Amino acid sequence: MTNIPVPNFFCIGAQKAGTTTLHNILKQHPDIFLPERKEPSFFEVDEDYAKGLDYYFSEYFKNFKGEQYVGNINPNLQLNNVAIDRIVQDFGTEIKMIFIMRDPVDRAYSHYLMSKRRGYETLSFVDALKAENDRIAHPGEYSEYYYQTKEPGFFEKNHFGYAYRSRYSRTLEHLHKKFSEKYIRIIHFDRFITDKKRVINEILNFLGLKGTDNLEIDLHSNTAATPISSTLRNFIYLPNTSKTLLKKVVPESVRTSLKEKMIKLNNRPLSKKEKTLSEEEAKYVFNKYFSEEVSGIEDFLKTSLSKWKR
């Protein structure tokens, strides 16, 4: 590549907290370059990181045209603090870091619905939370997993880590150890959704760009859904011989495009009732898994998170 893109901002999560929407909005800006493929796996996957930065740039920045601001939006960077350490190692500490926090119960349940839709999850939400620590501590073997990593527990943290990925203090504390306050921007998901234009302009100002009225703001990405056909769902997400053969003859870009089209055709959006946890269950989950965590975040950030409490 003649122009090597040096990333100057990352959004590292949280998953199910609007990162796809943020990606789709920011990539419209003429001065911002984002990889066409959201969530480029590199810093969080041992095998990919071992390939080096040349692989990272050649794989995900092929369409870079010298834009002034280069970003990477990937909530999987929150899976382990090692991803943050690698970013610092490769690009230093003068990198803008964005983190979107969502009500941990709502985020965990949205995550659960996604894993269930993909055919990974068969337990009820409460039973899945009870099983979570044991699943992570005793991981399975997923040789056909699309990340192609041998790291034990990566699959479980990614797809079954409902409480794990809703405990933000691990990430927040590590960010503040590595970066000065002026390079960190914490976004509240509820405010992002209800006042999107203002928040987007605040993010642009944080990055050093002026706000703009030329971006399409009213986007809704990754809405909760359920599969119409479980057979097609299983073909898309679960290992099978046909997909193994297709990998050998069909380019990855073609497979990705086809996969996205099949997912879109096979998904039925959930109603508000279907994607909302009951008040009783939400209260139980908060008190059981997140009460102390939320109080700790309030103390650390010196802010009130009363809307998260039940």
PyMOL commands that set and color helices and strands:
alter all, ss='L'
color gray80, all
select helices_A, chain A and resi 19-26+46-49+53-60+75-78+81-91+104-117+125-137+154-160+164-166+169-178+181-183+189-194+196-207+230-237+241-249+252-266+279-301+306-308
alter helices_A, ss='H'
color red, helices_A
select strands_A, chain A and resi 9-11+32-33+69-73+96-101+184-188+225-227+267-269
alter strands_A, ss='S'
color yellow, strands_A
deselect
rebuild
show_as cartoon
